[in-house]
Structures are given as structure tokens and as C-alpha cells.
Amino acid sequence: MPQRKQKLIIILGHDGKGVPFDAFETVTRTTVRLLRGLDFNTLTEEKPKITQWQISQISMQSPLHLMLEPVSVEISDDRDLVGRFIEDINRLESNKRPKYFTPKMEQSAKIITRAFYNGINSIRFVSDDIEAKPTQHLAANVDEAMKQNAPYFEVGAIEGYLEAISVHNRDTVQIWDSRFNIAVECNISEYQLKEAYEYLRPRIAEGKKVRVAVRGNIKYKARRPKTVVDVYDIRMLRDSQHLPQPEDIGRVDLTGDIDPVDYLRGDYA
């Protein structure tokens, strides 16, 4: 695979005669931190780590142009750190989920936009024929995404199959949530542990599953239940195959044996 050097040009538009040092440091230091994060995420024995990024060119004419490139390290096209950096900056700017940035790196990317509060009016990242132009929208999009994925607590109930009981460190049961099709760990009391065991023990011998409903204070993350922190009660449910079926309900008579047409016309007095 052809080898090529990674080069990233940072262009800072600014007010006044010079670039504020704090804004310059914020953009450049954060950019290098993100490039190192991408480097670490793709690190293998065959692909050596980049130990240092250097400023290979700089122009102080407005806007400021600065070129970053790694020190004496060539990177194959399948490890295009600069390309991935620009792509994910653009995805965050467009309120899309990044492909390569971790959640912690998304928070770092937001730091770049602080330069807009310190004398910088535009930021561009350029490499060959690709570029990114982050704005304050990037920070707002990151904050909104973090809110949606942040854990929160809500009192409610989950239903599913009782799969496992554990007394390691603390008493817990694992429920396979039938709504989201995921495992949910539930912290239970000693009494509730005995209840769960009584539900599970006879069914194990019969080779059957146990459907239960667990009510309590549920911790959600990304809008899915992760843990029931405080279980209020746990109860066994009937198997779905034992629930009433449509054919068991029979004929539904809403008109009292009166012809529906006559009933609607009122011709039944």
C-alpha cells in the first residue's frame, strides 16, 4: 500500500493585528490531542505510534496558516489519521455521530470552539482536497448528544425472563428485558433473593423459563435500562403461552342480538 505523510493545515481567522496566544494554544493543543487519540485507537505492532507532531510551516499573515505533520513517521492509507480527524469534525458539525472519536474525544473536540470567544472568528482544517470548518454549532451538537446518552434514573418496571442469580459482592438477579432484548442487572434484598430463588428453582428442574416483572428505581443510559438500583418488588408472571388467546375470547356482542344495521338506524324499539 502506498505510503504518504500526514499533513494538516490549520487556518485561523482573527480580529486585530495578531492571534491571541490562548486561542492559538487551545486549537493547536486540542488538535494534536485528538490526532494522538486516533493514533492510539489504531495502534498495532506493525503500525508504530507517532511520538511527536511538529509545526513544519507557519505564516502569520491574516489569516494565520499553520501546518502540522508527524516527525519522521510515514502512515499507510489505511491509517489516515488526518482524514479521520477531518471527517469526524465535519460529522460533529453536522450533528452526526462520529465514526472514530470516542465520547471523551468528542468532548475534546468541543474545546476547539472556545477559540471563538477569544479573538478567533473562523477555523479551518485542510488536508489535500478535504477540509472542515467547525463552528459553535459543533459544541452545541456535542452537548445535545451527551444529554441524550447521559444516564438518568426513573421509577418504573421491566418485564422479562429471570436468567441468573448472583451473591458475588452483593445480591443481584439478571433479567432479560423482553422490550429491548438486553440483559438488565437488578440489585435486590436478601428477602427478594429468596423470592427469586423460589421462582427459579422448580422451573430449572422442568427446563422452563421464568417470566418476572421487577419494579424499582431504574438507571437508564441511551434510553435503555442498564441497572435497577433499588428493587421495590419482584413478582412472577404467567408464561405468554398461558395468556388468553384471541380464539379464547369468543364472539363479542355489542348490540344485544339486534341486527347491527337496525341498531344504528334505531329500528329496534
C-alpha positions, 0 to 999 in steps of 0.5 A: 500500500502506498505510503504518504505523510500526514499533513494538516493545515490549520487556518485561523481567522482573527480580529486585530493585528495578531492571534491571541496566544490562548486561542492559538494554544487551545486549537493547536493543543486540542488538535494534536490531542485528538490526532494522538487519540486516533493514533492510539485507537489504531495502534498495532505492532506493525503500525508504530505510534507517532511520538511527536507532531511538529509545526513544519510551516507557519505564516502569520499573515491574516489569516494565520496558516499553520501546518502540522505533520508527524516527525519522521513517521510515514502512515499507510492509507489505511491509517489516515489519521488526518482524514479521520480527524477531518471527517469526524469534525465535519460529522460533529458539525453536522450533528452526526455521530462520529465514526472514530472519536470516542465520547471523551474525544468528542468532548475534546473536540468541543474545546476547539470552539472556545477559540471563538470567544477569544479573538478567533472568528473562523477555523479551518482544517485542510488536508489535500482536497478535504477540509472542515470548518467547525463552528459553535454549532459543533459544541452545541451538537456535542452537548445535545448528544451527551444529554441524550446518552447521559444516564438518568434514573426513573421509577418504573418496571421491566418485564422479562425472563429471570436468567441468573442469580448472583451473591458475588459482592452483593445480591443481584438477579439478571433479567432479560428485558423482553422490550429491548432484548438486553440483559438488565442487572437488578440489585435486590434484598436478601428477602427478594433473593429468596423470592427469586430463588423460589421462582427459579428453582422448580422451573430449572428442574422442568427446563422452563423459563421464568417470566418476572416483572421487577419494579424499582428505581431504574438507571437508564443510559441511551434510553435503555435500562442498564441497572435497577438500583433499588428493587421495590418488588419482584413478582412472577408472571404467567408464561405468554403461552398461558395468556388468553388467546384471541380464539379464547375470547369468543364472539363479542356482542355489542348490540344485544342480538339486534341486527347491527344495521337496525341498531344504528338506524334505531329500528329496534324499539 
